[in-house]
Amino acid sequence: NIHMSDLVVDALNDSKKGSDDYDCLHRTRPLCHSLRAACKAVYHPQQNLSVDERMVAAKARIAMKQYIKNKPTKWG
């Protein structure tokens, strides 16, 4: 498990489970922000870039499933 947040804030967020204020990415949100900032720092619009989606099959019961119809693994 990866935890990059405060335990008190985690408990507060966990108490909001089932409501609109609950953040399912709360524990990894600092990592996401760091990755986004790093990507913005090295992105140069005049250079050629290529981005493609990748789907990893998962049987986990999570709320963040994604569907891509033209991929061999459609749900993940």
A tleap script that builds the chain and sets N, CA, C and O, in Angstrom:
source leaprc.protein.ff14SB
mol = sequence {
  NASN ILE HIE MET SER ASP LEU VAL VAL ASP
  ALA LEU ASN ASP SER LYS LYS GLY SER ASP
  ASP TYR ASP CYS LEU HIE ARG THR ARG PRO
  LEU CYS HIE SER LEU ARG ALA ALA CYS LYS
  ALA VAL TYR HIE PRO GLN GLN ASN LEU SER
  VAL ASP GLU ARG MET VAL ALA ALA LYS ALA
  ARG ILE ALA MET LYS GLN TYR ILE LYS ASN
  LYS PRO THR LYS TRP CGLY
}
set mol.1.N position { 0.831 -1.188 0.000 }
set mol.1.CA position { 0.000 0.000 0.000 }
set mol.1.C position { 0.868 1.241 0.000 }
set mol.1.O position { 1.929 1.279 0.624 }
set mol.2.N position { 0.405 2.247 -0.704 }
set mol.2.CA position { 1.120 3.512 -0.733 }
set mol.2.C position { 0.251 4.568 -0.049 }
set mol.2.O position { -0.912 4.759 -0.403 }
set mol.3.N position { 0.827 5.234 0.918 }
set mol.3.CA position { 0.118 6.289 1.644 }
set mol.3.C position { 0.993 7.526 1.650 }
set mol.3.O position { 2.117 7.497 2.152 }
set mol.4.N position { 0.487 8.600 1.101 }
set mol.4.CA position { 1.233 9.851 1.051 }
set mol.4.C position { 0.437 10.963 1.709 }
set mol.4.O position { 0.582 12.132 1.349 }
set mol.5.N position { -0.405 10.605 2.676 }
set mol.5.CA position { -1.242 11.608 3.316 }
set mol.5.C position { -1.231 11.412 4.828 }
set mol.5.O position { -0.693 10.433 5.344 }
set mol.6.N position { -1.833 12.361 5.516 }
set mol.6.CA position { -1.879 12.370 6.971 }
set mol.6.C position { -2.961 11.410 7.471 }
set mol.6.O position { -4.040 11.339 6.882 }
set mol.7.N position { -2.688 10.674 8.546 }
set mol.7.CA position { -3.644 9.710 9.079 }
set mol.7.C position { -4.925 10.381 9.569 }
set mol.7.O position { -6.009 9.816 9.429 }
set mol.8.N position { -4.812 11.572 10.135 }
set mol.8.CA position { -6.001 12.285 10.616 }
set mol.8.C position { -6.886 12.691 9.439 }
set mol.8.O position { -8.109 12.565 9.498 }
set mol.9.N position { -6.261 13.175 8.380 }
set mol.9.CA position { -7.010 13.572 7.186 }
set mol.9.C position { -7.605 12.331 6.514 }
set mol.9.O position { -8.708 12.391 5.970 }
set mol.10.N position { -6.881 11.207 6.548 }
set mol.10.CA position { -7.412 9.950 6.018 }
set mol.10.C position { -8.679 9.541 6.752 }
set mol.10.O position { -9.668 9.157 6.127 }
set mol.11.N position { -8.653 9.623 8.076 }
set mol.11.CA position { -9.818 9.248 8.877 }
set mol.11.C position { -11.001 10.165 8.571 }
set mol.11.O position { -12.141 9.707 8.497 }
set mol.12.N position { -10.732 11.450 8.395 }
set mol.12.CA position { -11.796 12.396 8.061 }
set mol.12.C position { -12.395 12.070 6.699 }
set mol.12.O position { -13.614 12.107 6.532 }
set mol.13.N position { -11.553 11.755 5.733 }
set mol.13.CA position { -12.042 11.399 4.400 }
set mol.13.C position { -12.806 10.078 4.441 }
set mol.13.O position { -13.834 9.946 3.777 }
set mol.14.N position { -12.323 9.097 5.208 }
set mol.14.CA position { -13.007 7.811 5.320 }
set mol.14.C position { -14.385 7.958 5.948 }
set mol.14.O position { -15.293 7.189 5.633 }
set mol.15.N position { -14.553 8.934 6.829 }
set mol.15.CA position { -15.864 9.149 7.445 }
set mol.15.C position { -16.874 9.701 6.440 }
set mol.15.O position { -18.078 9.644 6.687 }
set mol.16.N position { -16.405 10.231 5.318 }
set mol.16.CA position { -17.284 10.779 4.281 }
set mol.16.C position { -17.670 9.731 3.242 }
set mol.16.O position { -18.338 10.057 2.261 }
set mol.17.N position { -17.264 8.489 3.440 }
set mol.17.CA position { -17.531 7.428 2.463 }
set mol.17.C position { -19.030 7.304 2.216 }
set mol.17.O position { -19.820 7.259 3.158 }
set mol.18.N position { -19.410 7.250 0.965 }
set mol.18.CA position { -20.810 7.159 0.595 }
set mol.18.C position { -21.437 8.509 0.273 }
set mol.18.O position { -22.570 8.560 -0.204 }
set mol.19.N position { -20.725 9.597 0.524 }
set mol.19.CA position { -21.248 10.929 0.215 }
set mol.19.C position { -20.493 11.508 -0.984 }
set mol.19.O position { -19.505 10.938 -1.448 }
set mol.20.N position { -20.972 12.634 -1.466 }
set mol.20.CA position { -20.327 13.283 -2.614 }
set mol.20.C position { -18.977 13.891 -2.253 }
set mol.20.O position { -18.158 14.144 -3.137 }
set mol.21.N position { -18.735 14.129 -0.968 }
set mol.21.CA position { -17.474 14.730 -0.528 }
set mol.21.C position { -16.341 13.722 -0.412 }
set mol.21.O position { -15.193 14.119 -0.211 }
set mol.22.N position { -16.630 12.424 -0.532 }
set mol.22.CA position { -15.611 11.387 -0.397 }
set mol.22.C position { -14.692 11.406 -1.609 }
set mol.22.O position { -15.160 11.502 -2.744 }
set mol.23.N position { -13.392 11.315 -1.376 }
set mol.23.CA position { -12.389 11.316 -2.443 }
set mol.23.C position { -11.707 9.954 -2.460 }
set mol.23.O position { -10.897 9.655 -1.582 }
set mol.24.N position { -12.027 9.125 -3.452 }
set mol.24.CA position { -11.470 7.767 -3.495 }
set mol.24.C position { -9.979 7.770 -3.838 }
set mol.24.O position { -9.300 6.769 -3.608 }
set mol.25.N position { -9.461 8.855 -4.375 }
set mol.25.CA position { -8.037 8.950 -4.696 }
set mol.25.C position { -7.264 9.762 -3.664 }
set mol.25.O position { -6.141 10.194 -3.924 }
set mol.26.N position { -7.856 9.968 -2.510 }
set mol.26.CA position { -7.269 10.836 -1.492 }
set mol.26.C position { -5.839 10.440 -1.124 }
set mol.26.O position { -4.974 11.308 -1.001 }
set mol.27.N position { -5.583 9.169 -0.952 }
set mol.27.CA position { -4.262 8.725 -0.489 }
set mol.27.C position { -3.185 8.877 -1.554 }
set mol.27.O position { -2.011 9.035 -1.218 }
set mol.28.N position { -3.549 8.833 -2.803 }
set mol.28.CA position { -2.550 8.939 -3.872 }
set mol.28.C position { -2.604 10.277 -4.604 }
set mol.28.O position { -1.828 10.493 -5.535 }
set mol.29.N position { -3.495 11.172 -4.208 }
set mol.29.CA position { -3.612 12.464 -4.883 }
set mol.29.C position { -2.306 13.258 -4.880 }
set mol.29.O position { -1.993 13.867 -5.903 }
set mol.30.N position { -1.508 13.294 -3.779 }
set mol.30.CA position { -0.217 14.005 -3.850 }
set mol.30.C position { 0.715 13.431 -4.917 }
set mol.30.O position { 1.424 14.187 -5.581 }
set mol.31.N position { 0.724 12.120 -5.089 }
set mol.31.CA position { 1.535 11.497 -6.132 }
set mol.31.C position { 1.037 11.911 -7.513 }
set mol.31.O position { 1.842 12.206 -8.397 }
set mol.32.N position { -0.276 11.936 -7.709 }
set mol.32.CA position { -0.840 12.360 -8.995 }
set mol.32.C position { -0.467 13.801 -9.312 }
set mol.32.O position { -0.126 14.120 -10.452 }
set mol.33.N position { -0.530 14.676 -8.307 }
set mol.33.CA position { -0.159 16.076 -8.522 }
set mol.33.C position { 1.329 16.203 -8.865 }
set mol.33.O position { 1.700 17.007 -9.721 }
set mol.34.N position { 2.175 15.420 -8.209 }
set mol.34.CA position { 3.609 15.462 -8.509 }
set mol.34.C position { 3.890 14.982 -9.928 }
set mol.34.O position { 4.690 15.585 -10.644 }
set mol.35.N position { 3.235 13.898 -10.335 }
set mol.35.CA position { 3.414 13.390 -11.698 }
set mol.35.C position { 2.927 14.399 -12.730 }
set mol.35.O position { 3.579 14.611 -13.752 }
set mol.36.N position { 1.782 15.021 -12.463 }
set mol.36.CA position { 1.247 16.015 -13.392 }
set mol.36.C position { 2.191 17.206 -13.520 }
set mol.36.O position { 2.422 17.704 -14.622 }
set mol.37.N position { 2.738 17.664 -12.386 }
set mol.37.CA position { 3.677 18.794 -12.418 }
set mol.37.C position { 4.944 18.425 -13.183 }
set mol.37.O position { 5.475 19.245 -13.931 }
set mol.38.N position { 5.432 17.199 -13.001 }
set mol.38.CA position { 6.627 16.757 -13.721 }
set mol.38.C position { 6.357 16.670 -15.223 }
set mol.38.O position { 7.209 17.043 -16.029 }
set mol.39.N position { 5.187 16.185 -15.597 }
set mol.39.CA position { 4.843 16.101 -17.020 }
set mol.39.C position { 4.732 17.486 -17.641 }
set mol.39.O position { 5.179 17.700 -18.768 }
set mol.40.N position { 4.140 18.425 -16.913 }
set mol.40.CA position { 4.037 19.793 -17.434 }
set mol.40.C position { 5.402 20.451 -17.561 }
set mol.40.O position { 5.608 21.290 -18.439 }
set mol.41.N position { 6.338 20.079 -16.693 }
set mol.41.CA position { 7.670 20.677 -16.733 }
set mol.41.C position { 8.464 20.223 -17.956 }
set mol.41.O position { 9.277 20.989 -18.472 }
set mol.42.N position { 8.249 19.002 -18.428 }
set mol.42.CA position { 9.029 18.486 -19.553 }
set mol.42.C position { 8.264 18.518 -20.876 }
set mol.42.O position { 8.810 18.122 -21.906 }
set mol.43.N position { 7.029 18.974 -20.872 }
set mol.43.CA position { 6.235 19.042 -22.098 }
set mol.43.C position { 6.644 20.269 -22.905 }
set mol.43.O position { 6.608 21.393 -22.404 }
set mol.44.N position { 7.031 20.043 -24.148 }
set mol.44.CA position { 7.403 21.125 -25.053 }
set mol.44.C position { 6.520 21.009 -26.297 }
set mol.44.O position { 6.700 20.077 -27.081 }
set mol.45.N position { 5.573 21.927 -26.500 }
set mol.45.CA position { 4.601 21.804 -27.588 }
set mol.45.C position { 5.201 21.715 -28.985 }
set mol.45.O position { 4.548 21.184 -29.884 }
set mol.46.N position { 6.419 22.214 -29.208 }
set mol.46.CA position { 6.994 22.161 -30.548 }
set mol.46.C position { 7.589 20.791 -30.874 }
set mol.46.O position { 7.950 20.543 -32.024 }
set mol.47.N position { 7.699 19.910 -29.906 }
set mol.47.CA position { 8.273 18.591 -30.159 }
set mol.47.C position { 7.165 17.589 -30.467 }
set mol.47.O position { 6.008 17.800 -30.103 }
set mol.48.N position { 7.526 16.499 -31.138 }
set mol.48.CA position { 6.567 15.450 -31.459 }
set mol.48.C position { 6.352 14.561 -30.243 }
set mol.48.O position { 7.307 14.050 -29.656 }
set mol.49.N position { 5.100 14.384 -29.874 }
set mol.49.CA position { 4.753 13.531 -28.743 }
set mol.49.C position { 3.675 12.553 -29.178 }
set mol.49.O position { 2.861 12.863 -30.048 }
set mol.50.N position { 3.671 11.380 -28.579 }
set mol.50.CA position { 2.654 10.384 -28.866 }
set mol.50.C position { 2.109 9.836 -27.554 }
set mol.50.O position { 2.866 9.477 -26.652 }
set mol.51.N position { 0.786 9.777 -27.463 }
set mol.51.CA position { 0.135 9.268 -26.257 }
set mol.51.C position { -0.898 8.238 -26.683 }
set mol.51.O position { -1.649 8.468 -27.630 }
set mol.52.N position { -0.944 7.115 -25.999 }
set mol.52.CA position { -1.927 6.082 -26.284 }
set mol.52.C position { -2.478 5.560 -24.967 }
set mol.52.O position { -1.797 5.582 -23.942 }
set mol.53.N position { -3.719 5.092 -25.008 }
set mol.53.CA position { -4.299 4.505 -23.810 }
set mol.53.C position { -3.826 3.072 -23.660 }
set mol.53.O position { -3.515 2.398 -24.641 }
set mol.54.N position { -3.779 2.623 -22.433 }
set mol.54.CA position { -3.445 1.237 -22.162 }
set mol.54.C position { -4.426 0.732 -21.118 }
set mol.54.O position { -4.693 1.412 -20.127 }
set mol.55.N position { -4.955 -0.448 -21.338 }
set mol.55.CA position { -5.917 -1.012 -20.409 }
set mol.55.C position { -5.294 -2.227 -19.743 }
set mol.55.O position { -4.735 -3.097 -20.410 }
set mol.56.N position { -5.393 -2.275 -18.449 }
set mol.56.CA position { -4.917 -3.413 -17.677 }
set mol.56.C position { -6.139 -4.111 -17.117 }
set mol.56.O position { -6.929 -3.500 -16.397 }
set mol.57.N position { -6.302 -5.385 -17.439 }
set mol.57.CA position { -7.466 -6.126 -16.959 }
set mol.57.C position { -7.438 -6.231 -15.446 }
set mol.57.O position { -6.399 -6.503 -14.844 }
set mol.58.N position { -8.595 -6.012 -14.844 }
set mol.58.CA position { -8.682 -6.067 -13.384 }
set mol.58.C position { -10.031 -6.638 -12.981 }
set mol.58.O position { -11.055 -6.335 -13.593 }
set mol.59.N position { -10.022 -7.458 -11.955 }
set mol.59.CA position { -11.263 -8.007 -11.416 }
set mol.59.C position { -11.613 -7.358 -10.083 }
set mol.59.O position { -12.491 -7.836 -9.365 }
set mol.60.N position { -10.934 -6.284 -9.761 }
set mol.60.CA position { -11.160 -5.596 -8.485 }
set mol.60.C position { -12.530 -4.921 -8.489 }
set mol.60.O position { -13.031 -4.501 -9.531 }
set mol.61.N position { -13.111 -4.830 -7.318 }
set mol.61.CA position { -14.400 -4.154 -7.177 }
set mol.61.C position { -14.138 -2.704 -6.779 }
set mol.61.O position { -14.165 -2.346 -5.601 }
set mol.62.N position { -13.885 -1.887 -7.792 }
set mol.62.CA position { -13.604 -0.475 -7.545 }
set mol.62.C position { -14.570 0.374 -8.361 }
set mol.62.O position { -15.181 -0.107 -9.315 }
set mol.63.N position { -14.702 1.626 -7.981 }
set mol.63.CA position { -15.629 2.523 -8.667 }
set mol.63.C position { -15.015 3.166 -9.899 }
set mol.63.O position { -15.722 3.833 -10.654 }
set mol.64.N position { -13.723 2.986 -10.121 }
set mol.64.CA position { -13.044 3.688 -11.202 }
set mol.64.C position { -12.766 2.779 -12.396 }
set mol.64.O position { -11.668 2.826 -12.951 }
set mol.65.N position { -13.714 1.967 -12.799 }
set mol.65.CA position { -13.509 1.127 -13.973 }
set mol.65.C position { -13.631 1.975 -15.227 }
set mol.65.O position { -14.352 2.972 -15.258 }
set mol.66.N position { -12.914 1.557 -16.256 }
set mol.66.CA position { -12.928 2.287 -17.513 }
set mol.66.C position { -13.242 1.315 -18.633 }
set mol.66.O position { -12.862 0.146 -18.569 }
set mol.67.N position { -13.938 1.791 -19.663 }
set mol.67.CA position { -14.305 0.988 -20.817 }
set mol.67.C position { -13.756 1.647 -22.075 }
set mol.67.O position { -14.048 2.811 -22.354 }
set mol.68.N position { -12.961 0.897 -22.831 }
set mol.68.CA position { -12.474 1.358 -24.136 }
set mol.68.C position { -12.881 0.286 -25.144 }
set mol.68.O position { -12.366 -0.831 -25.120 }
set mol.69.N position { -13.818 0.643 -26.033 }
set mol.69.CA position { -14.450 -0.365 -26.879 }
set mol.69.C position { -13.523 -0.999 -27.909 }
set mol.69.O position { -13.737 -2.154 -28.278 }
set mol.70.N position { -12.508 -0.294 -28.386 }
set mol.70.CA position { -11.676 -0.849 -29.453 }
set mol.70.C position { -10.354 -1.423 -28.947 }
set mol.70.O position { -9.399 -1.526 -29.717 }
set mol.71.N position { -10.279 -1.793 -27.688 }
set mol.71.CA position { -9.085 -2.425 -27.129 }
set mol.71.C position { -9.369 -3.910 -26.886 }
set mol.71.O position { -10.514 -4.276 -26.621 }
set mol.72.N position { -8.352 -4.770 -26.970 }
set mol.72.CA position { -8.561 -6.192 -26.691 }
set mol.72.C position { -9.094 -6.437 -25.277 }
set mol.72.O position { -9.961 -7.288 -25.077 }
set mol.73.N position { -8.582 -5.702 -24.312 }
set mol.73.CA position { -9.104 -5.760 -22.951 }
set mol.73.C position { -9.995 -4.540 -22.789 }
set mol.73.O position { -9.497 -3.426 -22.628 }
set mol.74.N position { -11.307 -4.737 -22.831 }
set mol.74.CA position { -12.232 -3.610 -22.867 }
set mol.74.C position { -12.482 -2.972 -21.508 }
set mol.74.O position { -12.694 -1.762 -21.429 }
set mol.75.N position { -12.462 -3.754 -20.444 }
set mol.75.CA position { -12.732 -3.238 -19.097 }
set mol.75.C position { -11.495 -3.350 -18.237 }
set mol.75.O position { -10.786 -4.355 -18.286 }
set mol.76.N position { -11.237 -2.346 -17.465 }
set mol.76.CA position { -10.094 -2.409 -16.558 }
set mol.76.C position { -10.062 -1.260 -15.599 }
set mol.76.O position { -9.156 -1.174 -14.770 }
savepdb mol mol.pdb
quit
